[in-house]
Amino acid sequence: MTADDSDVFVPVAAFSTRGIEPYAFYPMGGEFIVTSEGGHVFDDDENEVDLSEDWGDYDIENDIAVSISDFSSKFEAV
């Protein structure tokens, strides 16, 4: 996802549910990897990306703030 995807649902995962109907997803941390525009990857224990609330960090090497806010999810059958 990029800033251009703001306010648009973008597929980030696919599930084989074998007939089960999922109805909610609650990000608990550790499921996502964020890469800044400068290329810094936030995914280790120290910088764990937890989208259960707004998330933010700073890419020191490239002098850029990195954040994700108002994360929401939905399931769609395809």
Order of alpha helices (4+ residues) and beta strands (2+ residues): beta-beta-beta-beta
